[in-house]
Amino acid sequence: MAEVTAEQVQRGRGPDPSVVARRKHVSREVKSVRERLTSSTGLERAFDSELLRVFAQYRLTGSAGTLVLVIGIAAAACLWLPTSYVALWSGAVLASTLVIVALSRRYLRKPADTVRLKRWRRLFTLAEGIHGVSWALLLMLFAPVEAPGAKVFVTTALLIVSALTVMLSATIPMAVYAGLTPIIAGIMAFFWERRDMDSVTMALMAASAQLFFIFLANRLYASSVDSIGFRAEKDALIAELETANANSDEARRKAEEANLAKSRFLATMSHELRTPLNAILGFSEVMKNEIFGEHANSAYKEYSADIHGSGQHLLNLINEILDLSRIEAGKYELNEEALSLIGVVEDCQHMLALRAKAKGQSIRTLAEPQLPRIWADERAIRQVVLNVLSNAIKFTPQGGEITIKVGWTATGGQYVSIADTGPGIPENEIPIVMQSFGRGSLAIKTAEQGSGLGLPIVKGLIDLHGGSFNLKSKPRAGTEVTITLPAERVMDTLAALPEPKSRAA
């Protein structure tokens, strides 16, 4: 893990993510270079171990095919050679094959961290060379044979063996060369003294085939290395993603715990914060109204009014913070009752009518008739309407118009829509104003300052009721806020329950 510098500690920040990523990359590169320098193949140790393991696995799975090939070639060789010679040769080939199989099984059983890679690479190369020599002995048996088809048979058989060696041993290039060298040398010796056209043609074909096999072996080796490299990168990325995911989950858990602790702290500090403010407000109001007599200096009355106004503003801000904290902490309890949504809207409009009149604003209310009551918390719904309507009055300029609509939703619920002719909010700033303490740029320039907690509180209270909150706004086109309550909160008019009949005595 990257160390945190003193400067970062003083600033209260953690290490720069780009610096951490760069240090991790350098650490991986240094480790990779160190492993390459200590490897005889120039690859990382993990690559060397994986290549040897693939060789051992291929040789184990290919042993059955080698056995079938030996039996087939031996059976066909009996057409030209004595059975005893063929049996001795077959035994030598099978013995060399069993040596490779035994080595492969022993290697696969060993733990990867205890394997001496150089030693095992030499053992596999030596075993592959012995295996190639055993196959090349077939040329010595066919050297004195002049029967038709013998040369074609032995050459074809050894080319098949060469192809098999390349496919099974490609992950260890030295093993491929060790297995092919005896066969190539044997074919050269077999055709060295032969000058007839058939022998020359077959020698050239065998030489071309062996060159192709060497080229194919190199390509297969490179492909194997690339495949292992891609797999290692994928595993490393998966490990890093899992680590990053675990760190992210832990950081999110700690952040949620810290936020919850903050919210619980603020929710429980209601009495401690409001008590001194109530005293400040009460005494400043007494001094402002000069209840115990006039001030000797008129400036004291102005100061008392300023103290009372500042205390009232601070109390409102604290109330908003506490309300939002209780909502976030899940401690806001709804005291639900049957109430009229139109009645709540009319009360809020009456409470704010003087503020709207002072700015020369007009408020229109359009409500659908005969709306039934809803089951909700009256204080919460009243606070929602007051916050939205006070925002509309605050941000609407002199002589503007505010329209309030109350009615049914398409799904059977009820809604309240408050639209104004204010400056509006740019679309990219809507997420900002929905955050705690967030305010739009146009609103700051054209209206009085606010805490930026009104809309988050509104949304939180509506969410507690299972409703929805929607804000639409464009610059110079005003703002419309729509609050929706679900259909299950609408109380339909029901017939009275019949009284139970009394039983006869």
Secondary structure, DSSP 4 states (H G I P E B T S, - for coil): -PPPPHHHHHHT----HHHHHHHHHHHHHHHHHHHHHT-SSSS-HHHHHHHHHHHHHHHHHTHHHHHHHHHHHHHHHTTTS-HHHHHHHHHHHHHHHHHHHHHHHHHHHS-GGG--HHHHHHHHHHHHHHHHHHHHHHHHHHTT--STTHHHHHHHHHHHHHHHHHHHHTTSHHHHHHHHHHHHHHHHHHHTT--SHHHHHHHHHHHHHHHHHHHHHHHHHHHHHHHHHHHHHHHHHHHHHHHHHHHHHHHHHHHHHHHHHHHHHHHHTHHHHHHHHHHHHHHHHHHHTTTT---SSHHHHHHHHHHHHHHHHHHHHHHHHHHHHHHHHT-----EEEE-HHHHHHHHHHHTHHHHHHTT-EEEEEE-SSPPPEEEEHHHHHHHHHHHHHHHHHHS-TT-EEEEEEEE-TTS-EEEEEEE-S----GGGHHHHTSTT---HHHHHHS----S-HHHHHHHHHHHTT-EEEEEE-TTS-EEEEEEE-GGGB----PPPPPPPPPP-
